[in-house]
Amino acid sequence: MGSRICFVLLLFFLVLGIATSSLLDYDTVETPGEKGRSLLEKKKEPKMTEPCPFDVKKANYKIVTSQCQKQPFLYPAKACCKSFKQLTCKYRDYLNEDNTCAEEMIEYLRNYGKYPPGTFRRVCEEFEGKKDLDCAGY
């Protein structure tokens, strides 16, 4: 249960950081309460005031789960990061608000794909070679 909550919070923070710019600084988004966005895994509770304005359940999680499948020991960085950005970047305007969208999206993605906490942060940093999630073109 504890790891599920952590992953949900991680997705919330990850998606939240994508909202206003095409580049997301992981260090900035991981510090809730400070200037910036909280998108990646944090154990602190996010500030949520409203329900998500779109039906998170209807998002196409197969974009990620069909392409991001664990190889013998690791998830392939290119396939996982690209598919994660295909799923989350199109919702960036909603995921940056004080709502439940990111948390719900992480929960569904975690349930469907059984991804461990930190998977998408690790693969995207490895694939893009930087600490920014580039949503340009998504």
Buried (B, 14 or more C-beta within 10 A) or exposed (E): EEEEBBBBBBBBBBBBBBBEBBBBBBEBBBBBEEEBBBBBBBEEEBEBEEEBEBEBEEBEBEBBBEBBEBEEEEBBBBBBBBBBBBBBBBBBEBBBBEBBBBBBBBBBBBEEBEBEBBBBBBBBBBBBEEBBBBBEEB
